[in-house]
Amino acid sequence: MVDLTPKKLEIQQRGDRILSIARSMIVDDGYHGLNMDRIAEQLEISKGTIYNHFSCKEEIIIALAIETAEKRRSLFQAAAQFRGRSRFRMLAIGEADLRFFQEHTSHFEFERMLRIPSILEKTSEKRQSVMQMCEAACMQVVGGIVRDAIANGDLELTNSMTAEEVVFGLWSLHYGAQSIIASSENLDQIGLHRPVETMTTHTAMLLDGLGWLPLSTEFDENEVIEQINNEVFKNV
């Protein structure tokens, strides 16, 4: 770890405070609630000082997305180290994804904003690249587990399906479900009383449908999850 000079440490800490205040503004009032003047007022600094860190509020949004995306990448990489069969390692990825969702629900709001062309086009190519690398790193971790499963005989893909397509299916299921849960307040009213549990059930059904061994009926999921939490996430 590189030691920062007092001046560089001060700059880093100020950038962190800017992001912290901005995050609260977005959570409370969305994109239009993010205001440079209000951030400057709360930090008791000039608006020009904020622009030394972030050239526009869209740069703040993508910086927030990168901050949490890096935490997701770290969780996925830790989960992939779980010592067990490939199906259990994928279950560990599911636990990592669930932890990320529960701790960083606001991330899905940042991502939703960045999918709006008029917002994304105002962000720097450098930060866009970092965001893409974080996302790709998570997909590579999951893809590696799929390929391990194929190599050791736990999974046999048919109909010319590729490991990347399996990853896409899992990604679509989780990202879609989590985005809906994060943005919808009336799921209970339409009969979805346990949306997170429903998401994990559908994940198990997808893996069972692929024939990924051992099938969910052949092991105690709660027991494996407890082992994962003790071995992987106890100190995370």
C-alpha positions in Angstrom: 0.0 0.0 0.0 1.4 3.4 -1.0 1.7 6.0 1.7 0.0 9.2 0.7 1.5 12.6 1.5 -0.6 14.7 3.9 -1.8 16.9 0.9 -2.8 13.9 -1.2 -4.5 12.3 1.8 -6.5 15.5 2.3 -7.5 15.5 -1.3 -8.6 11.8 -1.2 -10.6 12.4 2.0 -12.4 15.4 0.5 -13.3 13.4 -2.5 -14.7 10.6 -0.3 -16.8 13.2 1.6 -18.1 14.6 -1.7 -19.2 11.1 -2.7 -20.8 10.4 0.7 -22.9 13.5 0.6 -23.8 12.9 -3.1 -24.9 9.4 -2.4 -27.4 10.6 0.2 -28.8 13.2 -2.1 -29.4 10.6 -4.9 -30.9 8.1 -2.5 -33.3 10.8 -1.1 -34.1 12.7 -4.3 -32.7 11.0 -7.4 -30.7 12.5 -10.2 -32.3 15.9 -10.0 -31.6 16.0 -6.2 -27.8 15.9 -6.8 -26.7 19.5 -6.6 -23.1 20.9 -6.6 -24.1 24.0 -4.7 -25.7 22.0 -1.9 -22.6 19.7 -1.7 -20.3 22.8 -1.4 -22.5 24.3 1.2 -22.5 21.1 3.4 -18.7 20.7 3.1 -18.1 24.5 3.5 -16.0 24.6 0.4 -16.3 26.4 -2.9 -18.1 24.8 -5.8 -14.8 25.2 -7.8 -13.1 22.9 -5.3 -15.7 20.2 -6.1 -15.0 20.6 -9.8 -11.3 19.9 -9.1 -12.5 16.4 -8.1 -15.4 15.9 -10.5 -16.0 17.9 -13.7 -19.8 17.4 -13.5 -22.5 15.7 -11.5 -22.5 12.8 -14.0 -18.9 12.1 -13.0 -20.0 11.9 -9.4 -22.6 9.3 -10.4 -20.2 7.0 -12.2 -17.6 7.4 -9.4 -20.2 6.2 -7.0 -21.1 3.3 -9.2 -17.4 2.4 -9.5 -16.9 2.6 -5.7 -19.6 0.0 -5.1 -18.8 -2.1 -8.2 -15.3 -2.6 -6.9 -16.8 -3.9 -3.6 -18.9 -6.4 -5.6 -15.8 -7.5 -7.5 -14.0 -8.1 -4.2 -16.9 -10.2 -2.8 -17.1 -12.3 -6.0 -13.4 -13.0 -5.9 -13.6 -14.0 -2.3 -16.6 -16.3 -3.0 -14.8 -18.0 -5.8 -12.1 -19.2 -3.4 -14.6 -21.4 -1.5 -13.3 -24.9 -1.3 -16.0 -27.2 -2.6 -17.7 -28.5 -5.7 -18.4 -26.1 -8.5 -22.2 -26.0 -7.6 -21.3 -24.9 -4.1 -18.8 -22.3 -5.4 -21.6 -20.9 -7.5 -23.8 -20.9 -4.4 -21.0 -18.8 -2.7 -21.2 -16.4 -5.6 -25.0 -16.1 -5.0 -24.3 -15.3 -1.3 -21.8 -12.7 -2.4 -24.3 -11.1 -4.7 -27.0 -11.2 -2.1 -24.6 -9.5 0.4 -23.8 -6.8 -2.1 -27.5 -6.2 -2.9 -28.4 -5.9 0.8 -25.5 -3.5 1.6 -25.5 -1.4 -1.6 -29.1 -1.1 -2.8 -28.3 2.4 -4.1 -25.9 0.9 -6.7 -28.8 -0.1 -8.8 -30.0 3.5 -9.0 -26.5 4.6 -10.1 -26.5 1.9 -12.8 -30.0 2.8 -14.0 -28.9 6.4 -14.4 -25.8 5.4 -16.3 -27.9 3.5 -18.8 -29.4 6.8 -19.9 -27.3 8.0 -22.9 -27.6 11.7 -21.9 -26.0 10.9 -18.6 -23.4 8.4 -19.6 -22.1 10.5 -22.5 -21.1 13.2 -20.0 -18.8 10.8 -18.1 -15.1 10.4 -18.9 -13.9 7.5 -21.0 -11.5 6.7 -18.2 -14.2 6.1 -15.6 -16.4 4.3 -18.2 -13.4 1.9 -18.7 -13.0 1.3 -15.0 -16.7 0.6 -14.6 -16.6 -1.9 -17.5 -13.5 -3.6 -16.1 -15.3 -4.1 -12.7 -18.3 -5.6 -14.4 -16.1 -7.8 -16.7 -14.1 -9.0 -13.7 -17.3 -10.3 -12.0 -18.4 -12.0 -15.1 -15.0 -13.7 -15.6 -15.1 -15.0 -12.0 -18.5 -16.6 -12.6 -17.5 -17.8 -16.1 -14.4 -19.5 -14.5 -16.6 -21.5 -12.2 -18.9 -22.6 -15.1 -15.8 -23.8 -17.0 -14.5 -25.6 -14.0 -17.9 -27.4 -13.7 -17.7 -28.5 -17.3 -14.1 -29.6 -16.9 -14.8 -31.8 -13.9 -18.0 -33.3 -15.1 -20.5 -31.4 -12.9 -22.0 -29.7 -15.9 -22.5 -30.8 -19.4 -23.8 -28.2 -21.8 -26.0 -29.2 -24.7 -27.4 -27.5 -27.8 -24.2 -25.6 -28.4 -24.7 -23.5 -25.3 -21.5 -21.8 -24.1 -20.2 -20.9 -20.6 -20.8 -17.3 -21.5 -24.4 -17.9 -22.2 -24.8 -19.6 -18.8 -23.3 -16.6 -17.1 -25.6 -14.3 -19.1 -28.6 -16.2 -17.9 -27.6 -16.0 -14.3 -26.6 -12.3 -14.6 -30.0 -11.5 -16.3 -31.9 -13.3 -13.5 -30.1 -11.6 -10.6 -29.7 -8.2 -12.1 -33.3 -8.1 -13.3 -34.7 -9.3 -10.0 -32.6 -7.0 -7.9 -33.4 -3.9 -10.1 -37.1 -4.6 -9.7 -36.8 -5.2 -5.9 -34.7 -2.0 -5.5 -37.1 0.2 -7.5 -40.5 -1.2 -6.6 -42.4 -0.6 -3.4 -45.6 -2.5 -4.1 -44.3 -6.1 -4.7 -46.1 -7.2 -1.5 -49.3 -5.9 -2.9 -49.1 -8.1 -6.0 -48.3 -11.2 -4.0 -44.5 -11.2 -4.0 -44.0 -11.4 -0.3 -40.4 -12.8 -0.4 -38.8 -11.5 -3.6 -35.2 -12.3 -2.6 -36.0 -15.8 -1.6 -38.0 -16.2 -4.9 -34.9 -15.0 -6.8 -32.7 -17.6 -5.2 -35.3 -20.3 -5.8 -35.3 -19.5 -9.5 -31.5 -19.6 -9.6 -31.6 -23.1 -8.2 -34.2 -24.1 -10.7 -32.1 -22.7 -13.5 -29.0 -24.6 -12.4 -31.0 -27.8 -11.9 -32.5 -27.3 -15.4 -29.0 -27.2 -16.8 -28.3 -30.5 -14.9 -25.5 -28.9 -12.8 -24.5 -31.5 -10.2 -25.2 -31.9 -7.4 -28.9 -31.0 -7.9 -30.6 -28.9 -5.3 -32.5 -32.0 -4.1 -29.2 -33.8 -3.3 -27.7 -31.5 -0.7 -28.8 -29.3 2.2 -28.5 -25.7 0.9 -28.7 -24.1 4.3 -25.9 -26.3 5.6 -23.6 -25.3 2.6 -24.5 -21.6 3.0 -23.5 -21.8 6.7 -20.2 -23.3 5.7 -19.7 -20.6 3.1 -20.4 -17.8 5.5 -18.0 -19.3 8.1 -15.2 -19.9 5.6 -15.6 -17.0 3.2 -17.6 -14.1 4.7 -17.0 -14.3 8.4 -14.4 -11.5 8.3 -15.5 -9.7 5.1 
